[in-house]
């Protein structure tokens, strides 16, 4: 693969400046661009400031998202005409790879998924997968980060629809109750990645980062509810968030262990239990 050979060249001092050009042309924030190329925002920031080097895979994904030549990013070629996106690939090849990885993890478990399986699902080659994500560890990290971003976006959309904090909390409970196929798939991925987090420092740190954000979201909702008078005045937002998220995790795990027609009843029971908990311990009487 010619582009692969180009990316074996070391980045020049101007690589960061060219990446900034690509981000500016995309018309989005640096954090949003990091999400699009499935990259840790802090790593992107450090690479742009010159305190770390971009990896070959990161540059491949940046070139793909910006539709520029990888050689131009490295300073080994003049800038060429923007590339067309891969035919039939929504969001570009890297996001397709990550989405298919997430789907396969949900269906088979991370350790049962091979690079060849992902390549087949993407109708491409294993070399292309390794071009964007050299190893399984990097691909797993990208899958975790993508799931985090998608879940955060869905939560934000639900909260924007609510009239008050009590409704916000009801929306969060509904969002976390695995009723639909998409919700069950998302939970299946999280359960698999939790086990991996116990063995992997990188995934473990991402897991901690996500849960800190998630619990803080719940705590903020409770805090607003107390201020609005819809929740009890003496409720501790942090303690309430810790208890509620732990209940959600445990009940969702039970729901996913049930299959067939019984799964809908289990989801109903989970939702009822969470609603009752909120009514009895948080909601103003």
C-alpha positions, 0 to 999 in steps of 0.5 A: 500500500503506497500510503502505508509506505509514505507513513513510515517516514518520520513526521516533519516539524510542520506536521502539526501545523498541517494538522491544524490546517485540516482541523480548521478546514473541518470547521469543528472544535479540536475535541470534536475532530479528535472524536471523529478520528477516534483519538484521545483529545489530550493526545491530539492536543499534545501532538499539536503543541509538539510535546508528542509525535503523531503516530502513523495510524493517527496521521492515517485517520487524520488524512482520511477524515480531512480527505488530504494526502498522507504524504502532504501531512508528513511534508513528503509530497505537495498538497494534492486535490482532496480525496473522495470518501471511500465509496459507501462508507459513512463517516470514513473508513476509520469510523466504519472500522470502529462501528463494525468492531463494536458490533462484533464485540457485542455479538461475539465478545472482544477476544473472539473477534479477529482482525480478519472478521472486522476486515470482512465486515468492512469489505476490506483487507486486514492490511487496511485495518492495521493501517488505521489501527496497528494493534488490537489494543489500539482498536479496543481503545478506539472502540471504547472511546467511540462508545463513550462519545456516542453514549454521552451524545445520546444523554445530552440529547435526552436531557435537552428534551426535559422540562425539569430535573425530575424529567431529566432523571427519568430520561436517563433511566429510560436511556439506560434500560436495555429494551431496544436492540441498540441498547442491548448491544451497547450494554453487551459491549460495556459488559465485555469491556468492563472485564477487559478494563480489569486487565488493561491499564489503558482501558481501565483508565478510559473506564474510570474517565467514562464513569466519572463523567457519567456519575457527574452527569447524574449528580448534576441532575440531582443537584439541579433538582434540589435547587428546583425543589423537585428533589428532597432538600437533604439529598447528597447529589454525589451519594445519590449518583453513586447509588443510582448508577450502581443500581443501573449497572446491576439491574442491566446486567440481570436484564442482559442475562435474560433472553427471548420474551422474558427480556422485555419483562426483565427490562420492565422490572428494571425500569420499575425498580429504578423509578421506585428507588428515585420516588422513595429516596430522591423525589420531593414528597 
